Structure formats: C-alpha cells, structure tokens
Amino acid sequence: MILRFRKSKLKSTVGRAKRLLVIAVPALGMSGCVMMTGQISTLRPVSALVTHIMVRATAVGALISKVHQRLDILQPLEKEAVSIGGLGPVRLGMSIQEAANAAQVSFVVAPMTQSELCQYYLPEVYDPEKATRVASIDGIGLMVVNDQVIRIDIWSESPIKTLSGLGIGSTIEEIDAVYDGQIDVTPHPYTDGSYVTLTSEAAGSNLYSLVFETDKEGRVTQFRTGQFPAVTWAEGCS
C-alpha cells in the first residue's frame, strides 16, 4: 500500500514571498531619505536597518528561487490539464495498463481502496532502467472499475488545472464565468461547502462531466472528471 503525500501550497508561498519583497523596497527607500538629511545620530541605526532589510531580501530571494525550482521539477503528468474526457494522455475508458503506457508512469493501488470491484490507483514515476519506482506523484487518483478508468480525481493542493485554467483555489464565480452559468450548485453532503457540476450542455455530453467540490467560502478544494454516475459519488469507491 502506498500512502498519499500532499504538496505544499506553492502559489501561496510565492505570493507571500512577493509581498515581502514589495514591503522591503519602500522601507529601503525611506532609509535612503533619512541618510541624505545628514542626521548623523541616525546613521548607525539606519545602517543596521538597511543591513537587516538586505538580509531579509536575500532570504526571500532564496525562497522564491526554491519555489521556482520546485515548479521546474513537476512531473510531466502534473503539467497536463483536465478535460471532460481525461487528464492529458490518460483518457476515460482506458485500462489501467493503457493509462500507464500513455502517461509513461506506473500505478499502485491506493490504501483508500475498499473494494476489489472499484479501486483507486495512484501514479508514480518509474525508472525502466532500474525497474524501480523512484517518486510518487501526489494529488492524482484514478478510479478503476472492471479494469476501466471511469473517473480521475484531483485532490487538494495539486498544481493541475482544467483546460480553462480552473483548479484548487478557484471560486464558484470563476467556474460560473468560464461555463457561462451552465453549472448546477448543490450543498455538499458532508461539509458546509458545495458541489459544482457542469450541465450536460456545458460538458457537451450526457455520459461525462466535471465536478468541483468547494469549501464554505466557495473555493475549490478538489475536483474530478468522470463518467456518470461515478463522477457524482461523494465517497469514491466506498
């Protein structure tokens, strides 16, 4: 059994880092103005302040660099987009072996699986030369029934988005705008959030749809594409 690990919120980290830099720039400018007035008694503390600001800016720069490096090492499957029919090269209706071949990854049965008839598979990076799994790919789950992929879940904190740019953290208003109001919003059965489901007109199909789960603030916490009725199952394979 392979446990799921969650990614850090990269976007929010970058956002915080950028705000720190914006705060640092005005502070540095104010320090320069004080130094030019010739108030000798303030030179030493201002100098110390400048040093502190520069150290802080260097640390923030290093943080941004690390975040960018993390973004650069996203696995190919994490850079794909979710559509009505699948995730990048992985299409609904494929066998799990066909999905593995298409995505060039391996899949392992998830620990959440409670039925042999319905199972979740989690993707992992596979090294064919060493014949070993080398890294997990978090935030993606394939629901498989009768050896067919019938649903693809994108879980909290995954970087994956839809073809329209919707993803974790998107709002109901943004979903509504993208699909021109062709959505059904219903109460979440277990939380204070909502289910946002594309209508058949928006999905262009009576067989497949996209479902977004939101928190009480109306922000997406996870979403999925899949066949009816599996795409609407609140408890997955349970």
C-alpha positions as CSV (number, residue, x, y, z in Angstrom):
1,M,0.0,0.0,0.0
2,I,1.3,3.5,-0.9
3,L,0.4,6.5,1.2
4,R,-0.6,9.8,-0.4
5,F,1.6,12.8,0.4
6,R,0.4,16.3,-0.1
7,K,2.3,19.1,-1.8
8,S,2.9,22.5,-0.2
9,K,0.8,25.4,-1.5
10,L,3.4,26.8,-3.9
11,K,1.3,29.6,-5.2
12,S,0.6,31.0,-1.8
13,T,4.3,30.7,-0.9
14,V,5.3,32.7,-4.0
15,G,2.6,35.2,-3.2
16,R,3.9,35.7,0.4
17,A,7.4,36.0,-0.8
18,K,6.5,38.6,-3.4
19,R,4.6,40.6,-0.7
20,L,7.7,40.6,1.4
21,L,9.8,42.0,-1.4
22,V,7.2,44.7,-2.1
23,I,7.3,45.7,1.6
24,A,11.1,45.7,1.6
25,V,11.5,48.1,-1.3
26,P,9.6,51.1,0.3
27,A,11.4,50.5,3.6
28,L,14.8,50.7,1.8
29,G,13.8,53.9,0.0
30,M,12.7,55.6,3.3
31,S,16.1,54.7,4.8
32,G,17.9,56.4,2.0
33,C,16.0,59.6,2.5
34,V,16.9,59.7,6.2
35,M,20.5,59.2,5.4
36,M,20.5,62.1,2.9
37,T,19.2,64.6,5.6
38,G,22.6,64.4,7.3
39,Q,21.2,63.4,10.7
40,I,24.4,61.8,11.9
41,S,22.8,60.4,15.0
42,T,20.5,58.2,13.0
43,L,23.2,56.8,10.6
44,R,24.1,53.8,12.7
45,P,20.6,52.5,13.3
46,V,19.5,53.2,9.7
47,S,22.6,51.3,8.6
48,A,21.6,48.4,10.8
49,L,18.1,48.6,9.4
50,V,19.4,48.5,5.8
51,T,21.5,45.5,6.7
52,H,18.5,43.8,8.2
53,I,16.4,44.6,5.1
54,M,19.1,43.3,2.7
55,V,19.4,40.1,4.7
56,R,15.6,39.7,4.6
57,A,15.5,40.4,0.9
58,T,18.3,37.8,0.3
59,A,16.3,35.2,2.3
60,V,13.1,36.0,0.4
61,G,15.0,35.7,-2.9
62,A,16.3,32.3,-1.9
63,L,12.8,31.2,-1.0
64,I,11.4,32.3,-4.4
65,S,14.3,30.5,-6.1
66,K,13.4,27.3,-4.3
67,V,9.8,27.6,-5.2
68,H,10.7,28.1,-8.9
69,Q,12.9,25.1,-8.7
70,R,10.1,23.0,-7.3
71,L,7.8,24.3,-10.1
72,D,10.5,23.3,-12.6
73,I,10.6,19.7,-11.4
74,L,6.9,19.0,-11.7
75,Q,6.4,15.6,-13.3
76,P,5.1,15.6,-16.8
77,L,1.7,14.3,-15.7
78,E,1.4,17.2,-13.2
79,K,1.7,19.6,-16.1
80,E,-1.2,18.1,-18.0
81,A,-4.7,19.6,-18.0
82,V,-8.0,18.0,-17.0
83,S,-10.7,17.9,-19.7
84,I,-14.2,16.3,-19.9
85,G,-12.5,13.2,-21.3
86,G,-9.5,12.7,-19.0
87,L,-6.1,14.1,-17.9
88,G,-3.7,14.8,-20.7
89,P,-3.0,11.5,-22.4
90,V,-4.9,9.5,-19.8
91,R,-8.4,9.1,-21.2
92,L,-11.6,7.8,-19.5
93,G,-12.4,4.3,-20.7
94,M,-8.7,3.2,-20.8
95,S,-7.5,0.2,-18.9
96,I,-5.0,0.9,-16.1
97,Q,-2.3,-0.6,-18.3
98,E,-3.2,1.7,-21.2
99,A,-3.2,4.7,-18.9
100,A,0.3,3.7,-17.6
101,N,1.6,3.4,-21.1
102,A,0.0,6.7,-22.2
103,A,1.3,8.7,-19.2
104,Q,4.7,6.8,-19.0
105,V,4.2,6.2,-15.3
106,S,3.4,3.3,-13.0
107,F,0.3,2.9,-10.9
108,V,-0.2,1.4,-7.5
109,V,-3.4,0.6,-5.7
110,A,-4.3,3.2,-3.2
111,P,-4.7,2.4,0.5
112,M,-8.2,4.0,0.4
113,T,-9.4,1.2,-1.8
114,Q,-12.0,-0.8,0.0
115,S,-13.4,-2.9,-2.8
116,E,-11.9,-5.2,-5.4
117,L,-14.7,-4.1,-7.9
118,C,-13.8,-0.4,-7.5
119,Q,-10.2,0.6,-6.9
120,Y,-8.2,3.8,-6.9
121,Y,-4.7,3.8,-8.5
122,L,-2.0,6.4,-7.7
123,P,0.6,7.3,-10.3
124,E,4.4,7.0,-9.6
125,V,7.5,7.9,-11.6
126,Y,9.1,4.7,-12.8
127,D,12.7,4.1,-13.8
128,P,12.6,1.4,-16.6
129,E,16.4,1.0,-16.5
130,K,16.5,0.2,-12.8
131,A,13.0,-1.3,-12.9
132,T,12.0,0.6,-9.7
133,R,9.5,3.3,-8.6
134,V,11.5,6.4,-7.9
135,A,8.9,9.0,-6.8
136,S,5.3,9.5,-6.0
137,I,3.1,11.9,-8.0
138,D,0.8,13.3,-5.4
139,G,-2.7,14.7,-5.8
140,I,-4.0,12.4,-8.6
141,G,-6.2,9.4,-8.3
142,L,-7.7,7.1,-11.0
143,M,-10.9,5.3,-10.1
144,V,-11.0,2.0,-11.9
145,V,-14.0,-0.3,-12.3
146,N,-13.8,-3.5,-14.3
147,D,-10.3,-2.5,-15.4
148,Q,-11.6,0.7,-16.9
149,V,-10.7,4.2,-15.8
150,I,-14.1,5.8,-15.1
151,R,-13.0,8.8,-13.0
152,I,-10.0,10.9,-12.4
153,D,-9.7,12.9,-9.1
154,I,-7.5,15.9,-8.5
155,W,-7.0,16.3,-4.8
156,S,-6.2,19.3,-2.6
157,E,-3.0,21.3,-3.3
158,S,-2.4,19.6,-6.7
159,P,-1.0,22.1,-9.3
160,I,-3.2,20.5,-12.0
161,K,-5.8,22.7,-13.7
162,T,-8.6,22.3,-16.3
163,L,-8.1,23.4,-19.9
164,S,-9.8,26.6,-18.9
165,G,-7.4,27.3,-16.0
166,L,-9.6,26.3,-13.1
167,G,-8.1,24.4,-10.2
168,I,-7.6,24.2,-6.5
169,G,-8.5,27.6,-5.0
170,S,-10.7,28.7,-7.9
171,T,-14.1,30.2,-6.9
172,I,-17.6,29.3,-7.8
173,E,-17.9,32.7,-9.5
174,E,-14.9,31.8,-11.7
175,I,-16.4,28.4,-12.6
176,D,-19.7,30.1,-13.4
177,A,-17.9,32.7,-15.7
178,V,-15.9,30.0,-17.6
179,Y,-19.0,27.9,-18.3
180,D,-21.4,30.8,-18.8
181,G,-23.7,29.9,-16.0
182,Q,-24.2,26.3,-17.2
183,I,-23.5,24.7,-13.8
184,D,-25.5,23.2,-11.0
185,V,-24.6,24.2,-7.5
186,T,-25.8,21.9,-4.7
187,P,-25.0,21.5,-1.0
188,H,-22.0,19.3,-0.1
189,P,-23.4,16.2,1.7
190,Y,-20.7,16.3,4.4
191,T,-19.3,19.8,4.7
192,D,-20.5,23.4,4.6
193,G,-19.3,23.7,1.0
194,S,-20.9,22.9,-2.3
195,Y,-20.8,20.6,-5.3
196,V,-20.5,22.4,-8.6
197,T,-21.4,20.2,-11.5
198,L,-21.3,21.0,-15.2
199,T,-24.6,20.7,-17.0
200,S,-24.8,18.3,-20.0
201,E,-24.8,21.4,-22.2
202,A,-21.6,22.7,-20.7
203,A,-20.0,19.3,-20.7
204,G,-21.2,18.5,-24.3
205,S,-22.1,15.0,-23.1
206,N,-24.6,13.1,-21.1
207,L,-22.0,10.5,-20.2
208,Y,-19.2,12.6,-18.7
209,S,-18.9,15.7,-16.5
210,L,-16.7,17.8,-14.3
211,V,-17.5,18.1,-10.6
212,F,-15.8,20.7,-8.3
213,E,-16.0,20.5,-4.5
214,T,-15.7,23.7,-2.6
215,D,-15.4,24.8,1.0
216,K,-17.8,27.2,2.8
217,E,-16.0,30.2,1.2
218,G,-16.8,28.8,-2.2
219,R,-13.2,27.9,-3.2
220,V,-12.4,24.6,-4.9
221,T,-10.8,22.0,-2.6
222,Q,-10.8,19.2,-5.1
223,F,-12.3,18.3,-8.5
224,R,-12.8,15.4,-10.8
225,T,-13.8,14.4,-14.3
226,G,-15.6,11.1,-14.9
227,Q,-18.5,9.1,-16.2
228,F,-21.9,9.2,-14.7
229,P,-22.9,8.2,-12.1
230,A,-19.3,7.6,-10.7
231,V,-18.3,11.2,-11.1
232,T,-21.0,12.2,-8.6
233,W,-20.1,9.6,-5.9
234,A,-19.3,11.6,-2.8
235,E,-17.3,8.7,-1.1
236,G,-15.4,7.5,-4.1
237,C,-15.1,3.7,-4.1
238,S,-16.5,3.4,-0.6
